[in-house]
């Protein structure tokens, strides 16, 4: 039987048909496009059996399958080690070219290099475009070519460099050059080895009323004051170009948050060692206490600091935590308890449904004072004053801690003043 001649398009962090750069180019090739998705068992095997991200991906892959089917095509979904899957794909199809959008995380870069070499040996071109960010790699750098490690000058050049072409939609949804292959079933969540969660995912639709007031409400965890687009940006179910285009006219503060995302992606590209090392090496001598009992209380939301505990309970129950509260709980873990930021980062990586390596790492190193453009080590968030400023009516706290005013709520794990003094001493010693 003759194998169908196709261009393969590999969905990864771009789970949408609309405004998808590499998909746009793939659909204009001579051969019809056969889309594929790989559930990478090297990643899946490290995850808990109830993982909201896998459930979300499965949900979005099902949506994609239905949308592609409406155009007469079908999505080929497989599970396994990517390189082994590629060996089977070239046996099943007469592959003339492969397209994908670039991924900047260290594991993804290694995976793509292995696939590139495998295809290249067989005379198959593996082509990739920028889609996940507005600016990548060396597009926003200093005059001497060095990467920026401070946000403000990076953001100024980012805004100065932004042209209409950077936010123009790739009209990938307008093309229908799909391979007419037989319909394929998607493995069920159970077949993937996972169970459903009760977590509710935010809408893909941007609430422009919320974004319009973003600068006024973004720090208030008790109100709906943030866009909740982070999950969709993480998995590419919405286009970064569409969000930047709207943010440009709606709210500059929100635009800045999208630029922070590009900034952290650039840091990860230029300094991949930050995934497990301090960006600023002068902090390598910090003597972390790493008390496991205190870490467990922090994870469970039982530190006796209400805003910290509310945040951790929100995370554990919903897979999400408000951004202001993320900063407070990260500062508390690293400064009050003197627990290594890598412990907190790993817990967030396990629990956050919008976990993105670059931003999570950047946020944790910022809180610990060890990263790029980080808060100085002597800036230690006071959970009580943060509460008075951002949750003064205690609505957020009361929502997540029903026992807050009862004998069942624990006393503070440590006195704030004592914790602050201890932190300053430990950091000073490490830096001396």
VOMARSE-743289 format. One record per residue (C-alpha): chain; x, y, z. Coordinates in steps of 0.5 Angstrom, whole numbers, plus 500, padded with zeros to 3 digits. Last residue first. Example, Ala and Ser with C-alpha at 12.3 -4.5 7.8 and 13.67 -1.06 7.14 Angstrom:
2
+----+-----+-----+-----+
| ch |  px |  py |  pz |
+----+-----+-----+-----+
|  A | 527 | 498 | 514 |
|  A | 525 | 491 | 516 |
+----+-----+-----+-----+
% end
This chain:
432
+----+-----+-----+-----+
| ch |  px |  py |  pz |
+----+-----+-----+-----+
|  A | 561 | 578 | 606 |
|  A | 555 | 576 | 602 |
|  A | 553 | 569 | 606 |
|  A | 554 | 573 | 612 |
|  A | 550 | 578 | 610 |
|  A | 544 | 574 | 607 |
|  A | 544 | 570 | 614 |
|  A | 544 | 576 | 618 |
|  A | 538 | 579 | 614 |
|  A | 534 | 573 | 615 |
|  A | 535 | 572 | 622 |
|  A | 533 | 579 | 623 |
|  A | 527 | 578 | 619 |
|  A | 525 | 572 | 622 |
|  A | 525 | 575 | 629 |
|  A | 521 | 581 | 627 |
|  A | 516 | 576 | 624 |
|  A | 515 | 572 | 629 |
|  A | 515 | 564 | 627 |
|  A | 510 | 559 | 625 |
|  A | 505 | 564 | 627 |
|  A | 499 | 560 | 631 |
|  A | 495 | 555 | 628 |
|  A | 488 | 556 | 626 |
|  A | 483 | 551 | 630 |
|  A | 482 | 556 | 636 |
|  A | 478 | 560 | 631 |
|  A | 478 | 566 | 628 |
|  A | 481 | 563 | 621 |
|  A | 477 | 557 | 621 |
|  A | 474 | 558 | 614 |
|  A | 481 | 559 | 611 |
|  A | 480 | 560 | 604 |
|  A | 475 | 565 | 603 |
|  A | 476 | 568 | 609 |
|  A | 483 | 570 | 607 |
|  A | 481 | 573 | 600 |
|  A | 476 | 577 | 604 |
|  A | 480 | 580 | 609 |
|  A | 477 | 587 | 609 |
|  A | 484 | 589 | 608 |
|  A | 486 | 585 | 603 |
|  A | 492 | 588 | 599 |
|  A | 495 | 594 | 603 |
|  A | 493 | 591 | 610 |
|  A | 495 | 584 | 608 |
|  A | 502 | 586 | 605 |
|  A | 502 | 590 | 612 |
|  A | 501 | 583 | 615 |
|  A | 505 | 579 | 611 |
|  A | 511 | 583 | 611 |
|  A | 515 | 582 | 605 |
|  A | 523 | 582 | 606 |
|  A | 527 | 587 | 602 |
|  A | 534 | 586 | 605 |
|  A | 536 | 581 | 600 |
|  A | 535 | 586 | 594 |
|  A | 529 | 585 | 589 |
|  A | 531 | 581 | 583 |
|  A | 533 | 584 | 577 |
|  A | 536 | 577 | 575 |
|  A | 536 | 572 | 580 |
|  A | 538 | 571 | 587 |
|  A | 534 | 575 | 591 |
|  A | 530 | 570 | 594 |
|  A | 523 | 573 | 591 |
|  A | 527 | 574 | 584 |
|  A | 529 | 567 | 584 |
|  A | 522 | 565 | 585 |
|  A | 519 | 569 | 580 |
|  A | 525 | 568 | 575 |
|  A | 524 | 560 | 576 |
|  A | 516 | 560 | 575 |
|  A | 517 | 565 | 569 |
|  A | 522 | 561 | 565 |
|  A | 519 | 554 | 567 |
|  A | 512 | 555 | 566 |
|  A | 507 | 553 | 571 |
|  A | 500 | 555 | 569 |
|  A | 496 | 549 | 572 |
|  A | 501 | 550 | 578 |
|  A | 502 | 544 | 583 |
|  A | 508 | 541 | 581 |
|  A | 512 | 546 | 578 |
|  A | 510 | 550 | 584 |
|  A | 512 | 545 | 589 |
|  A | 519 | 545 | 585 |
|  A | 520 | 553 | 585 |
|  A | 519 | 552 | 593 |
|  A | 524 | 547 | 594 |
|  A | 529 | 551 | 589 |
|  A | 528 | 557 | 593 |
|  A | 532 | 554 | 599 |
|  A | 528 | 555 | 605 |
|  A | 530 | 561 | 610 |
|  A | 523 | 560 | 613 |
|  A | 522 | 568 | 613 |
|  A | 526 | 570 | 607 |
|  A | 526 | 564 | 602 |
|  A | 519 | 561 | 604 |
|  A | 516 | 568 | 606 |
|  A | 518 | 571 | 600 |
|  A | 515 | 566 | 596 |
|  A | 509 | 566 | 599 |
|  A | 508 | 574 | 598 |
|  A | 510 | 574 | 591 |
|  A | 505 | 568 | 589 |
|  A | 500 | 572 | 593 |
|  A | 501 | 578 | 588 |
|  A | 500 | 573 | 583 |
|  A | 494 | 570 | 585 |
|  A | 495 | 563 | 586 |
|  A | 492 | 557 | 581 |
|  A | 492 | 549 | 581 |
|  A | 485 | 550 | 585 |
|  A | 485 | 546 | 591 |
|  A | 493 | 546 | 593 |
|  A | 494 | 553 | 590 |
|  A | 488 | 556 | 593 |
|  A | 490 | 553 | 600 |
|  A | 497 | 556 | 599 |
|  A | 495 | 563 | 598 |
|  A | 490 | 563 | 604 |
|  A | 496 | 560 | 608 |
|  A | 501 | 566 | 606 |
|  A | 495 | 571 | 607 |
|  A | 493 | 568 | 614 |
|  A | 500 | 567 | 617 |
|  A | 499 | 561 | 622 |
|  A | 504 | 557 | 618 |
|  A | 498 | 552 | 616 |
|  A | 497 | 553 | 609 |
|  A | 499 | 545 | 607 |
|  A | 505 | 547 | 603 |
|  A | 508 | 552 | 608 |
|  A | 507 | 547 | 614 |
|  A | 510 | 542 | 610 |
|  A | 516 | 546 | 609 |
|  A | 516 | 548 | 616 |
|  A | 517 | 540 | 618 |
|  A | 522 | 540 | 612 |
|  A | 527 | 545 | 615 |
|  A | 531 | 547 | 610 |
|  A | 535 | 552 | 614 |
|  A | 539 | 555 | 608 |
|  A | 546 | 557 | 609 |
|  A | 547 | 562 | 603 |
|  A | 554 | 561 | 600 |
|  A | 551 | 561 | 593 |
|  A | 548 | 568 | 593 |
|  A | 555 | 571 | 590 |
|  A | 553 | 567 | 584 |
|  A | 547 | 571 | 581 |
|  A | 543 | 567 | 577 |
|  A | 543 | 562 | 582 |
|  A | 543 | 555 | 580 |
|  A | 538 | 549 | 578 |
|  A | 534 | 552 | 572 |
|  A | 538 | 558 | 572 |
|  A | 543 | 554 | 568 |
|  A | 539 | 555 | 562 |
|  A | 542 | 563 | 561 |
|  A | 541 | 566 | 555 |
|  A | 535 | 562 | 553 |
|  A | 532 | 562 | 560 |
|  A | 534 | 569 | 560 |
|  A | 530 | 570 | 554 |
|  A | 524 | 567 | 556 |
|  A | 524 | 571 | 563 |
|  A | 524 | 577 | 559 |
|  A | 518 | 575 | 554 |
|  A | 514 | 573 | 560 |
|  A | 516 | 580 | 563 |
|  A | 513 | 583 | 556 |
|  A | 507 | 580 | 557 |
|  A | 506 | 583 | 564 |
|  A | 508 | 590 | 561 |
|  A | 502 | 590 | 557 |
|  A | 498 | 589 | 563 |
|  A | 501 | 595 | 566 |
|  A | 500 | 599 | 559 |
|  A | 492 | 597 | 559 |
|  A | 487 | 597 | 553 |
|  A | 490 | 599 | 547 |
|  A | 497 | 596 | 547 |
|  A | 494 | 590 | 551 |
|  A | 489 | 588 | 545 |
|  A | 495 | 587 | 540 |
|  A | 499 | 584 | 546 |
|  A | 494 | 579 | 547 |
|  A | 493 | 577 | 539 |
|  A | 500 | 577 | 538 |
|  A | 501 | 572 | 544 |
|  A | 496 | 567 | 541 |
|  A | 491 | 563 | 545 |
|  A | 491 | 556 | 546 |
|  A | 499 | 556 | 546 |
|  A | 500 | 552 | 552 |
|  A | 503 | 557 | 557 |
|  A | 499 | 562 | 554 |
|  A | 493 | 559 | 555 |
|  A | 494 | 558 | 563 |
|  A | 497 | 565 | 564 |
|  A | 491 | 568 | 561 |
|  A | 487 | 569 | 568 |
|  A | 486 | 576 | 566 |
|  A | 487 | 579 | 573 |
|  A | 483 | 583 | 577 |
|  A | 477 | 578 | 579 |
|  A | 477 | 581 | 586 |
|  A | 479 | 578 | 593 |
|  A | 487 | 577 | 590 |
|  A | 487 | 585 | 590 |
|  A | 494 | 586 | 586 |
|  A | 491 | 587 | 579 |
|  A | 486 | 591 | 581 |
|  A | 488 | 598 | 579 |
|  A | 493 | 597 | 573 |
|  A | 488 | 592 | 571 |
|  A | 482 | 596 | 570 |
|  A | 482 | 595 | 562 |
|  A | 484 | 588 | 563 |
|  A | 478 | 586 | 567 |
|  A | 473 | 590 | 562 |
|  A | 477 | 586 | 556 |
|  A | 475 | 579 | 559 |
|  A | 480 | 575 | 554 |
|  A | 476 | 569 | 552 |
|  A | 480 | 562 | 553 |
|  A | 476 | 561 | 559 |
|  A | 479 | 559 | 566 |
|  A | 480 | 552 | 567 |
|  A | 476 | 549 | 573 |
|  A | 479 | 543 | 577 |
|  A | 475 | 537 | 579 |
|  A | 481 | 533 | 577 |
|  A | 480 | 527 | 572 |
|  A | 485 | 521 | 573 |
|  A | 491 | 519 | 569 |
|  A | 495 | 513 | 566 |
|  A | 495 | 516 | 559 |
|  A | 489 | 510 | 558 |
|  A | 485 | 513 | 563 |
|  A | 486 | 520 | 560 |
|  A | 483 | 517 | 554 |
|  A | 488 | 516 | 548 |
|  A | 485 | 520 | 542 |
|  A | 482 | 516 | 536 |
|  A | 484 | 517 | 529 |
|  A | 480 | 519 | 523 |
|  A | 482 | 516 | 517 |
|  A | 487 | 521 | 513 |
|  A | 485 | 527 | 508 |
|  A | 491 | 531 | 509 |
|  A | 489 | 538 | 511 |
|  A | 490 | 544 | 506 |
|  A | 485 | 548 | 509 |
|  A | 487 | 555 | 510 |
|  A | 484 | 561 | 513 |
|  A | 485 | 558 | 520 |
|  A | 493 | 559 | 519 |
|  A | 492 | 567 | 518 |
|  A | 498 | 569 | 522 |
|  A | 496 | 575 | 526 |
|  A | 500 | 581 | 525 |
|  A | 503 | 583 | 532 |
|  A | 510 | 583 | 530 |
|  A | 509 | 586 | 523 |
|  A | 505 | 592 | 527 |
|  A | 512 | 594 | 530 |
|  A | 515 | 593 | 537 |
|  A | 522 | 595 | 537 |
|  A | 521 | 601 | 541 |
|  A | 517 | 597 | 546 |
|  A | 522 | 592 | 547 |
|  A | 527 | 597 | 547 |
|  A | 524 | 600 | 553 |
|  A | 522 | 593 | 556 |
|  A | 529 | 591 | 556 |
|  A | 532 | 597 | 559 |
|  A | 527 | 596 | 565 |
|  A | 527 | 589 | 566 |
|  A | 535 | 588 | 568 |
|  A | 539 | 582 | 565 |
|  A | 539 | 584 | 558 |
|  A | 543 | 580 | 553 |
|  A | 550 | 582 | 551 |
|  A | 550 | 584 | 543 |
|  A | 554 | 590 | 544 |
|  A | 548 | 595 | 543 |
|  A | 544 | 591 | 548 |
|  A | 540 | 585 | 547 |
|  A | 532 | 584 | 544 |
|  A | 532 | 580 | 538 |
|  A | 538 | 575 | 540 |
|  A | 534 | 570 | 543 |
|  A | 526 | 571 | 542 |
|  A | 521 | 577 | 541 |
|  A | 514 | 577 | 541 |
|  A | 514 | 570 | 544 |
|  A | 511 | 563 | 543 |
|  A | 510 | 563 | 535 |
|  A | 517 | 564 | 533 |
|  A | 518 | 559 | 527 |
|  A | 521 | 552 | 526 |
|  A | 523 | 547 | 520 |
|  A | 525 | 540 | 520 |
|  A | 527 | 538 | 513 |
|  A | 527 | 531 | 511 |
|  A | 533 | 528 | 508 |
|  A | 534 | 522 | 512 |
|  A | 540 | 524 | 516 |
|  A | 536 | 531 | 517 |
|  A | 530 | 527 | 520 |
|  A | 534 | 524 | 526 |
|  A | 538 | 530 | 527 |
|  A | 532 | 535 | 528 |
|  A | 529 | 530 | 532 |
|  A | 535 | 530 | 537 |
|  A | 536 | 537 | 536 |
|  A | 528 | 538 | 538 |
|  A | 529 | 534 | 544 |
|  A | 535 | 537 | 547 |
|  A | 532 | 544 | 546 |
|  A | 525 | 542 | 549 |
|  A | 529 | 539 | 555 |
|  A | 533 | 546 | 556 |
|  A | 526 | 550 | 555 |
|  A | 526 | 555 | 549 |
|  A | 521 | 552 | 544 |
|  A | 520 | 554 | 537 |
|  A | 514 | 552 | 533 |
|  A | 514 | 546 | 529 |
|  A | 514 | 544 | 521 |
|  A | 516 | 537 | 518 |
|  A | 517 | 536 | 511 |
|  A | 517 | 531 | 505 |
|  A | 514 | 525 | 510 |
|  A | 512 | 519 | 506 |
|  A | 508 | 517 | 512 |
|  A | 507 | 511 | 517 |
|  A | 514 | 509 | 517 |
|  A | 516 | 516 | 518 |
|  A | 511 | 516 | 524 |
|  A | 514 | 510 | 527 |
|  A | 521 | 513 | 528 |
|  A | 518 | 519 | 530 |
|  A | 515 | 516 | 536 |
|  A | 521 | 513 | 538 |
|  A | 524 | 520 | 538 |
|  A | 519 | 523 | 542 |
|  A | 518 | 517 | 547 |
|  A | 511 | 515 | 548 |
|  A | 504 | 517 | 546 |
|  A | 501 | 518 | 540 |
|  A | 496 | 523 | 537 |
|  A | 494 | 524 | 530 |
|  A | 490 | 529 | 529 |
|  A | 485 | 528 | 523 |
|  A | 483 | 532 | 517 |
|  A | 476 | 534 | 513 |
|  A | 476 | 541 | 515 |
|  A | 471 | 540 | 521 |
|  A | 476 | 534 | 523 |
|  A | 481 | 539 | 524 |
|  A | 476 | 543 | 529 |
|  A | 474 | 537 | 532 |
|  A | 481 | 534 | 533 |
|  A | 483 | 541 | 536 |
|  A | 478 | 541 | 541 |
|  A | 480 | 534 | 543 |
|  A | 487 | 536 | 544 |
|  A | 485 | 542 | 548 |
|  A | 481 | 537 | 553 |
|  A | 487 | 532 | 553 |
|  A | 492 | 538 | 555 |
|  A | 487 | 541 | 560 |
|  A | 487 | 534 | 563 |
|  A | 495 | 533 | 563 |
|  A | 495 | 540 | 566 |
|  A | 490 | 538 | 572 |
|  A | 495 | 533 | 574 |
|  A | 491 | 527 | 578 |
|  A | 496 | 521 | 577 |
|  A | 502 | 525 | 579 |
|  A | 507 | 527 | 574 |
|  A | 514 | 524 | 573 |
|  A | 512 | 519 | 568 |
|  A | 508 | 524 | 564 |
|  A | 515 | 528 | 562 |
|  A | 519 | 522 | 559 |
|  A | 512 | 519 | 557 |
|  A | 511 | 525 | 552 |
|  A | 504 | 525 | 549 |
|  A | 506 | 527 | 542 |
|  A | 501 | 531 | 538 |
|  A | 501 | 530 | 530 |
|  A | 498 | 534 | 524 |
|  A | 498 | 531 | 517 |
|  A | 499 | 537 | 512 |
|  A | 497 | 536 | 505 |
|  A | 504 | 537 | 500 |
|  A | 505 | 543 | 496 |
|  A | 506 | 547 | 502 |
|  A | 502 | 553 | 504 |
|  A | 499 | 549 | 510 |
|  A | 506 | 548 | 513 |
|  A | 507 | 556 | 513 |
|  A | 501 | 558 | 517 |
|  A | 502 | 552 | 522 |
|  A | 509 | 555 | 523 |
|  A | 506 | 561 | 525 |
|  A | 499 | 559 | 529 |
|  A | 494 | 565 | 528 |
|  A | 488 | 560 | 529 |
|  A | 489 | 553 | 529 |
|  A | 490 | 552 | 537 |
|  A | 494 | 548 | 541 |
|  A | 501 | 552 | 541 |
|  A | 506 | 549 | 546 |
|  A | 507 | 542 | 542 |
|  A | 503 | 541 | 535 |
|  A | 508 | 538 | 530 |
|  A | 506 | 539 | 523 |
|  A | 507 | 533 | 518 |
|  A | 508 | 535 | 511 |
|  A | 505 | 529 | 507 |
|  A | 506 | 524 | 502 |
|  A | 501 | 518 | 503 |
|  A | 504 | 511 | 504 |
|  A | 503 | 507 | 498 |
|  A | 500 | 500 | 500 |
+----+-----+-----+-----+
% end
